[in-house]
């Protein structure tokens, strides 16, 4: 057996000799390994949530730094109630008059008191439909942002 200098060269030589001896068995193992890797790579991204976004936005009557501004109204698939979601979603451009279904990644933020516990990043737009959201609660209807 020829000796090589690096660990990488030794490992490569060992693998080649094992594959030659157990060719069929090794091919099966390699196929299973590649299949496992490809299935793992196709899994849905972690920490994602599906949100519906209303066709109108909410203008907060509060004037403090954390609450002021124009907010998206959203709800998860598990909830029927609209709630203030965020002022923005990274990678998402809102258009008035459209209702959206989005897959959003929730990215935890550092533990600062003056910011949200996570920021939102668009993974993909599942649906975009020209429609007026009808079931927005009255508490939000009073302060809808006029585009």
Contact map, one row per residue, 1 for C-alpha under 8 A:
111000000000000000000000000000000000000000000000000000000000000000000000000000000000000000000000000000000000000000000000000000000000000000000000000
111100000000000000000000000000000000000000000000000000000000000000000000000000000000000000000000000000000000000000000000000000000000000000000000000
111110000100000000000000000000000000000000000000000000000000000000000000000000000000000000000000000000000000000000000000000000000000000000000000000
011111101100000000000000000000000000000000000000000000000000000000000000000000000000000000000000000000000000000000000000000000000000000000000000000
001111101100000000000000000000000000000000000000000000000000000000000000000000000000000000000000000000000000000000000000000000000000000000000000000
000111111100000000000000000000000000000000000000000000000000000000000000000000000000000000000000000000000000000000000000000000000000000000000000000
000111111110000000000000000000000000000000000000000000000000000000000000000000000000000000000000000000000000000000000000000000000000000000000000000
000001111111000000000000000000000000000000000000000000000000000000000000000000000000000000000000000000000000000000000000000000000000000000000000000
000111111111100000000000000000000000000000000000000000000000000000000000000000000000000000000000000000000000000000000000000000000000000000000000000
001111111111110000000000000000000000000000000000000000000000000000000000000000000000000000000000000000000000000000000000000000000000000000000000000
000000111111111000000000000000000000000000000000000000000000000000000000000000000000000000000000000000000000000000000000000000000000000000000000000
000000011111111100000000000000000000000000000000000000000000000000000000000000000000000000000000000000000000000000000000000000000000000000000000000
000000001111111110000000000000000000000000000000000000000000000000000000000000000000000000000000000000000000000000000000000000000000000000000000000
000000000111111111000000000000000000000000000000000000000000000000000000000000000000000000000000000000000000000000000000000000000000000000000000000
000000000011111111100000000000000000000000000000000000000000000000000000000000000000000000000000000000000000000000000000000000000000000000000000000
000000000001111111110000000000000000000000000000000000000000000000000000000000000000000000000000000000000000000000000000000000000000000000000000000
000000000000111111111000000000000000000000000000000000000000000000000000000000000000000000000000000000000000000000000000000000000000000000000000000
000000000000011111111110010000000000000000000000000000000000000000000000000000000000000000000000000000000000000000000000000000000000000000000000000
000000000000001111111110011000000000000000000000000000000000000000000000000000000000000000000000000000000000000000000000000000000000000000000000000
000000000000000111111110000000000000000000000000000000000000000000000000000000000000000000000000000000000000000000000000000000000000000000000000000
000000000000000011111110000000000000000000000000000000000000000000000000000000000000000000000000000000000000000000000000000000000000000000000000000
000000000000000001111111110000000000000000000000000000000000000000000000000000000000000000000000000000000000000000000000000000000000000000000000000
000000000000000001111111111000000000000000000000000000000000000000000000000000000000000000000000000000000000000000000000000000000000000000000000000
000000000000000000000111111100000000000000000000000000000000000000000000000000000000000000000000000000000000000000000000000000000000000000000000000
000000000000000000000111111110000000000000000000000000000000000000000000000000000000000000000000000000000000000000000000000000000000000000000000000
000000000000000001100111111111000000000000000000000000000000000000000000000000000000000000000000000000000000000000000000000000000000000000000000000
000000000000000000100011111111100000000000000000000000000000000000000000000000000000000000000000000000000000000000000000000000000000000000000000000
000000000000000000000001111111110000000000000000000000000000000000000000000000000000000000000000000000000000000000000000000000000000000000000000000
000000000000000000000000111111111000000000000000000000000000000000000000000000000000000000000000000000000000000000000000000000000000000000000000000
000000000000000000000000011111111100000000000000000000000000000000000000000000000000000000000000000000000000000000000000000000000000000000000000000
000000000000000000000000001111111110000000000000000000000000000000000000000000000000000000000000000000000000000000000000000000000000000000000000000
000000000000000000000000000111111111000000000000000000000000000000000000000000000000000000000000000000000000000000000000000000000000000000000000000
000000000000000000000000000011111111100000000000000000000000000000000000000000000000000000000000000000000000000000000000000000000000000000000000000
000000000000000000000000000001111111110000000000000000000000000000000000000000000000000000000000000000000000000000000000000000000000000000000000000
000000000000000000000000000000111111111000000000000000000000000000000000000000000000000000000000000000000000000000000000000000000000000000000000000
000000000000000000000000000000011111111100000000000000000000000000000000000000000000000000000000000000000000000000000000000000000000000000000000000
000000000000000000000000000000001111111110000000000000000000000000000000000000000000000000000000000000000000000000000000000000000000000000000000000
000000000000000000000000000000000111111111000000000000000000000000000000000000000000000000000000000000000000000000000000000000000000000000000000000
000000000000000000000000000000000011111111100000000000000000000000000000000000000000000000000000000000000000000000000000000000000000000000000000000
000000000000000000000000000000000001111111100000000000000000000000000000000000000000000000000000000000000000000000000000000000000000000000000000000
000000000000000000000000000000000000111111100000000000000000000000000000000000000000000000000000000000000000000000000000000000000000000000000000000
000000000000000000000000000000000000011111110000000000000000000000000000000000000000000000000000000000000000000000000000000000000000000000000000000
000000000000000000000000000000000000001111111000000000000000000000000000000000000000000000000000000000000000000000000000000000000000000000000000000
000000000000000000000000000000000000000001111100000000000000000000000000000000000000000000000000000000000000000000000000000000000000000000000000000
000000000000000000000000000000000000000000111111000000000000000000000000000000000000000000000000000000001000000000000000000000000000000000000000000
000000000000000000000000000000000000000000011111000000000000000000000000000000000000000000000000000000001000000000000000000000000000000000000000000
000000000000000000000000000000000000000000001111100000000000000000000000000000000000000000000000000000001110000000000000000000000000000000000000000
000000000000000000000000000000000000000000001111110000000000000000000000000000000000000000000000000000111100000000000000001000000000000000000000000
000000000000000000000000000000000000000000000011111000000000000000000000000100000000000000000000000000111100000000000000000000000000000000000000000
000000000000000000000000000000000000000000000001111100000000000000000000000110000000000000000000000011110000000000000000000000000000000000000000000
000000000000000000000000000000000000000000000000111110000000000000000000011110000000000000000000000011110000000000000000000000000000000000000000000
000000000000000000000000000000000000000000000000011111000000000000000000011110000000000000000000001111000000000000000000000000000000000000000000000
000000000000000000000000000000000000000000000000001111100000000000000001111000000000000000000000001111000000000000000000000000000000000000000000000
000000000000000000000000000000000000000000000000000111111000000000000001110000000000000000000000011100000000000000000000000000000001100100000000000
000000000000000000000000000000000000000000000000000011111000000000000000000000000000000000000011111100000000000000000000000000000011100000000000000
000000000000000000000000000000000000000000000000000001111100000000000001100000000000000000000001110000000000000000000000000000000001100000000001100
000000000000000000000000000000000000000000000000000001111110000000000111100000000000000000000001000000000000000000000000000000000000000000000001100
000000000000000000000000000000000000000000000000000000011111000000000111100000000001000000000000000000000000000000000000000000000000000000011011100
000000000000000000000000000000000000000000000000000000001111100000011110000000000000000000000000000000000000000000000000000000000000000000000011100
000000000000000000000000000000000000000000000000000000000111111000111110000000000000000000000000000000000000000000000000000000000000000000000010000
000000000000000000000000000000000000000000000000000000000011111000010000000000000000000000000000000000000000000000000000000000000000000000000010000
000000000000000000000000000000000000000000000000000000000001111100110000000000000000000000000000000000000000000000000000000000000000000000000000000
000000000000000000000000000000000000000000000000000000000001111110110000000000000000000000000000000000000000000000000000000000000000000000000000000
000000000000000000000000000000000000000000000000000000000000011111110000000000000000000000000000000000000000000000000000000000000000000000000000000
000000000000000000000000000000000000000000000000000000000000001111110000000000000000000000000000000000000000000000000000000000000000000000000000000
000000000000000000000000000000000000000000000000000000000000000111110000000000000000000000000000000000000000000001100000000000000000000000000000000
000000000000000000000000000000000000000000000000000000000001011111111000000000000000000000000000000000000000000000000000000000000000000000000000000
000000000000000000000000000000000000000000000000000000000011111111111100000000000000000000000000000000000000000000000000000000000000000000000000000
000000000000000000000000000000000000000000000000000000000011000000111110000000000000001000000000000000000000000000000000000000000000000000000000000
000000000000000000000000000000000000000000000000000000001111000000011111000000000000001000000000000000000000000000000000000000000000000000000000100
000000000000000000000000000000000000000000000000000000001111000000001111100000000001111100000000000000000000000000000000000000000000000000000000000
000000000000000000000000000000000000000000000000000011011100000000000111110000000001111100000000000000000000000000000000000000000000000000000000000
000000000000000000000000000000000000000000000000000011011100000000000011111000000111110000000000000000000000000000000000000000000000000000000000000
000000000000000000000000000000000000000000000000001111000000000000000001111100000111100000000000000000000000000000000000000000000000000000000000000
000000000000000000000000000000000000000000000000001110000000000000000000111111111110100000000000000000000000000000000000000000000000000000000000000
000000000000000000000000000000000000000000000000111100000000000000000000011111110000000000000000000000000000000000000000000000000000000000000000000
000000000000000000000000000000000000000000000000011100000000000000000000001111110000000000000000000000000000000000000000000000000000000000000000000
000000000000000000000000000000000000000000000000000000000000000000000000001111110000000000000000000000000000000000000000000000000000000000000000000
000000000000000000000000000000000000000000000000000000000000000000000000001111111100000000000000000000000000000000000000000000000000000000000000000
000000000000000000000000000000000000000000000000000000000000000000000000001111111100000000000000000000000000000000000000000000000000000000000000000
000000000000000000000000000000000000000000000000000000000000000000000000001000111110000000000000000000000000000000000000000000000000000000000000000
000000000000000000000000000000000000000000000000000000000000000000000000111000111111000000000000000000000000000000000000000000000000000110000000000
000000000000000000000000000000000000000000000000000000000000000000000000111000001111100000000000000000000000000000000000000000000000000000000000000
000000000000000000000000000000000000000000000000000000000100000000000011110000000111110000000000000000000000000000000000000000000000000000000000000
000000000000000000000000000000000000000000000000000000000000000000000011111000000011111000000000000000000000000000000000000000000000000000000000000
000000000000000000000000000000000000000000000000000000000000000000000011100000000001111110000000000000000000000000000000000000000000000000000000000
000000000000000000000000000000000000000000000000000000000000000000001111000000000000111110000000000000000000000000000000000000000000000000000000000
000000000000000000000000000000000000000000000000000000000000000000000011000000000000011111010000000000000000000000000001000000000000000000000000000
000000000000000000000000000000000000000000000000000000000000000000000000000000000000011111111000000000000000000000000011110000000000000000000000000
000000000000000000000000000000000000000000000000000000000000000000000000000000000000000111110000000000000000000000000001110000000000000000000000000
000000000000000000000000000000000000000000000000000000000000000000000000000000000000000011111000000000000000000000000000110000000000000000000000000
000000000000000000000000000000000000000000000000000000000000000000000000000000000000000111111100000000000000000000000000110000000000000000000000000
000000000000000000000000000000000000000000000000000000000000000000000000000000000000000010111110000000000000000000000000000000000000000000000000000
000000000000000000000000000000000000000000000000000000000000000000000000000000000000000000011111000000000000000000000000000000000000000000000000000
000000000000000000000000000000000000000000000000000000100000000000000000000000000000000000001111110000000000000000000000000000000000000000000000000
000000000000000000000000000000000000000000000000000000111000000000000000000000000000000000000111110000000000000000000000000000000000000000000000001
000000000000000000000000000000000000000000000000000000110000000000000000000000000000000000000011111000000000000000000000000000000111000000000000000
000000000000000000000000000000000000000000000000000001110000000000000000000000000000000000000011111100000000000000000000000000011111000000000000000
000000000000000000000000000000000000000000000000000111100000000000000000000000000000000000000000111110000000000000000000000000111111100000000000000
000000000000000000000000000000000000000000000000000111100000000000000000000000000000000000000000011111000000000000000000000011111000000000000000000
000000000000000000000000000000000000000000000000011110000000000000000000000000000000000000000000001111100000000000000000000011110000000000000000000
000000000000000000000000000000000000000000000000011110000000000000000000000000000000000000000000000111110000000000000000011111100000000000000000000
000000000000000000000000000000000000000000000001111000000000000000000000000000000000000000000000000011111000000000000000011111000000000000000000000
000000000000000000000000000000000000000000000001111000000000000000000000000000000000000000000000000001111100000000000001111100000000000000000000000
000000000000000000000000000000000000000000001111100000000000000000000000000000000000000000000000000000111110000000000001111000000000000000000000000
000000000000000000000000000000000000000000000011100000000000000000000000000000000000000000000000000000011111000000000111100000000000000000000000000
000000000000000000000000000000000000000000000010000000000000000000000000000000000000000000000000000000001111100000000111100000000000000000000000000
000000000000000000000000000000000000000000000000000000000000000000000000000000000000000000000000000000000111110000001110000000000000000000000000000
000000000000000000000000000000000000000000000000000000000000000000000000000000000000000000000000000000000011111100011110000000000000000000000000000
000000000000000000000000000000000000000000000000000000000000000000000000000000000000000000000000000000000001111100001000000000000000000000000000000
000000000000000000000000000000000000000000000000000000000000000000000000000000000000000000000000000000000000111110001000000000000000000000000000000
000000000000000000000000000000000000000000000000000000000000000000000000000000000000000000000000000000000000111111100000000000000000000000000000000
000000000000000000000000000000000000000000000000000000000000000000000000000000000000000000000000000000000000001111110000000000000000000000000000000
000000000000000000000000000000000000000000000000000000000000000001000000000000000000000000000000000000000000000111110000000000000000000000000000000
000000000000000000000000000000000000000000000000000000000000000001000000000000000000000000000000000000000000000111111000000000000000000000000000000
000000000000000000000000000000000000000000000000000000000000000000000000000000000000000000000000000000000000100011111110000000000000000000000000000
000000000000000000000000000000000000000000000000000000000000000000000000000000000000000000000000000000000001111000111110000000000000000000000000000
000000000000000000000000000000000000000000000000000000000000000000000000000000000000000000000000000000000111100000011111000000000000000000000000000
000000000000000000000000000000000000000000000000000000000000000000000000000000000000000010000000000000000111100000011111100000000000000000000000000
000000000000000000000000000000000000000000000000000000000000000000000000000000000000000111000000000000011110000000000111110000000000000000000000000
000000000000000000000000000000000000000000000000000000000000000000000000000000000000000011110000000000011110000000000011111000000000000000000000000
000000000000000000000000000000000000000000000000000000000000000000000000000000000000000011110000000001111000000000000001111110000000000000000000000
000000000000000000000000000000000000000000000001000000000000000000000000000000000000000000000000000001111000000000000000111110000000000000000000000
000000000000000000000000000000000000000000000000000000000000000000000000000000000000000000000000000001110000000000000000011111000000000000000000000
000000000000000000000000000000000000000000000000000000000000000000000000000000000000000000000000000111100000000000000000011111110000000000000000000
000000000000000000000000000000000000000000000000000000000000000000000000000000000000000000000000000111100000000000000000000111110000000000000000000
000000000000000000000000000000000000000000000000000000000000000000000000000000000000000000000000001111000000000000000000000011111000000000000000000
000000000000000000000000000000000000000000000000000000000000000000000000000000000000000000000000011110000000000000000000000011111100000000000000000
000000000000000000000000000000000000000000000000000000000000000000000000000000000000000000000000011100000000000000000000000000111110000000000000000
000000000000000000000000000000000000000000000000000000000000000000000000000000000000000000000000111000000000000000000000000000011111000000000000000
000000000000000000000000000000000000000000000000000000100000000000000000000000000000000000000000111000000000000000000000000000001111100000000000000
000000000000000000000000000000000000000000000000000001110000000000000000000000000000000000000000111000000000000000000000000000000111110000000000000
000000000000000000000000000000000000000000000000000001110000000000000000000000000000000000000000001000000000000000000000000000000011111100000000000
000000000000000000000000000000000000000000000000000000000000000000000000000000000000000000000000000000000000000000000000000000000001111100000000000
000000000000000000000000000000000000000000000000000000000000000000000000000000000000000000000000000000000000000000000000000000000000111110000000000
000000000000000000000000000000000000000000000000000001000000000000000000000000000100000000000000000000000000000000000000000000000000111111011000000
000000000000000000000000000000000000000000000000000000000000000000000000000000000100000000000000000000000000000000000000000000000000001111111000000
000000000000000000000000000000000000000000000000000000000000000000000000000000000000000000000000000000000000000000000000000000000000000111111100000
000000000000000000000000000000000000000000000000000000000000000000000000000000000000000000000000000000000000000000000000000000000000000011111110000
000000000000000000000000000000000000000000000000000000000100000000000000000000000000000000000000000000000000000000000000000000000000000111111111000
000000000000000000000000000000000000000000000000000000000100000000000000000000000000000000000000000000000000000000000000000000000000000111111111000
000000000000000000000000000000000000000000000000000000000000000000000000000000000000000000000000000000000000000000000000000000000000000001111111000
000000000000000000000000000000000000000000000000000000000111100000000000000000000000000000000000000000000000000000000000000000000000000000111111100
000000000000000000000000000000000000000000000000000000011110000000000000000000000000000000000000000000000000000000000000000000000000000000011111110
000000000000000000000000000000000000000000000000000000011110000000000100000000000000000000000000000000000000000000000000000000000000000000000011111
000000000000000000000000000000000000000000000000000000000000000000000000000000000000000000000000000000000000000000000000000000000000000000000001111
000000000000000000000000000000000000000000000000000000000000000000000000000000000000000000000001000000000000000000000000000000000000000000000000111
